């Protein structure tokens, strides 16, 4: 077995998973209980483009992760 992931690695994995589902910065911030600016900075550090909401606003959203 490998070492357990650090807290920052775990947070990065959660954010990346939400990002890959197509969620916007605002949606990721709300789910992960952080700020919009923190998610934007994380996305830019990872050279990720902005996810733009194109679907129905009533789409299924993942539950909050802590």
N, C-alpha and C positions, 0 to 999 in steps of 0.2 A: 504494500500500500504506500501511496505517496503521502506527502505532508498535507495537512488540512489547509484549505485556502485561507488566506488572510481576510480580514473584514473588507478591505478595499477590493480585493479580488472578487469576493462574494457580491459586493455592491455592483461592481463592474459587470458581472455576469447577469445580474438581475436587470440592470439598465439595458444591457445589450439585447437580452431576450425581449424586453418590451419594445425596444427600438426596432428589432427585426420583425415584430408583429405589426409594424407600421404606425405605432402610436406617435403622437406629436410630443414636442418637448414639454408642453403644458400638461399633457396627460401623464407622461412619465413622472414629472415632478409631483403631481397630485398623488399618484399611486405610491410612490416611494417616499412621500412626506418630506420633500426637499423643495428647493426653489427652482423656478423656471431658469434663472441665470446659472445655477449650478449645473443643470442638465445641458444647457447650451454650451457652457465651457467644457463639460465632459465630452459632448458630441464633437466639438471643434478639435479637442486634443486627440480624438480618435479619427479625425479626418472623415467624419460622416456627414453626408448632406442632410438637409432638413427633410423630415417626413411631413408631407402635407396631407391634411385630411381631405379625401376625395369622396369617401363613401357616405352613407346615411348616418346622421348623428345618433341614431338609435342602435348602431352596431353594438354587438356584445363587447364589453370591456372586461379585462381581467380584474380580479379583486385586488385590493390593496395588499402589498407585501411588506412585512416588517422584518 
